[in-house]
Amino acid sequence: DIVMTQSPDSLAVSLGERATISCKSSQSILYSSNNRNYLGWYQQKPGQPPKLLVYWASTRESGVPDRFSGSGSGTDFTLTISSLQAEDVAVYYCQQYYSTPITFGQGTRLEIK
Amino acid sequence: QVRLQESGPGLVKPSETLSLTCTISGGYIGSYYWSWIRQTPGKGLEWIGFIDYSGNTNHNPSLQSRVTISLDTSKNQFSLILNSVTAADTAIYYCARVRRSSGRPDASDIWGQGTMVTVFS
C-alpha cells in the first residue's frame, strides 16, 4: 500500500495569512504515460463529507476559490491557501489514486490563530 | 446536479451483515467508478472499494473477502455488503463518484452526506 503522510497534524494561521500543508507519499504517484500525479486534496468541515479541492496535484476543481493551490510531483506535494479566510477552517486530506488500495493522509486540522 | 444519498440500517449486531445502498440522482452511472469510503476517528478515511459501469470491482485487501459491491443500473444505485461485522466496522460510511481518466480511477468528485453505522449488540 502507498502510505500518505501529512504534516503538520494541526496548524493555526492568522486570517489573511498563508497556510501550507505538506503531503508525502511512500512511493512516486506520477503516472509516466500522461505525466500526471495521481493526487487529490480534500477539505472536510464538521458534519460534512470531504469536498474535492484539487486533483492531479495542481488542478483546481471547478468552483474552488483561487486562493487554494496545489503543487509538487513524484512523492512530495503541497496545498497552499494564499490568504486564509474564516470559512477555510476545516480538516484537509490528501489522497493518492495512483494504485489500489486508494489511500488518504491522516488529515491536517487548520484553525484560526 | 448529481447527488448521492446513502441509506441503510444505522445499527448492526456483531457477526451480522452490514448492507448499504447509494442512490444516484440527477445523473447516471455513466463511465465512472462508484466507491465506498468509511471514516472513523481512529483510522481516518479508509477506502473500501469501487465498482465501474461494467460491474468490475476492486476492494481494499484489508477487508479481506468480507466486502461485496454491486451495481443496479435500472435503479441508478450501487450497494455495499460487509459481512461478519465487528465493533471495528463502526464508522461513517460514504459513497462517492470517482472520475475516470486515461482508463484509470481518478479523484472522487461527488460524495454523499454519509451514514453512521454502529456495530452494537
Interface residues (C-beta under 8 A of the other chain):
Chain A: Y31 S33 N34 R36 Y38 G40 Y42 Q48 P49 P50 K51 L52 Y55 W56 E61 Y93 Q95 Y97 T100 P101 I102 T103 F104 G105 Q106 G107
Chain B: S35 G44 L45 E46 W47 N58 N60 P61 S62 Y94 A96 V98 R99 S101 S102 R104 P105 D106 A107 S108 D109 W111 G112 Q113 G114
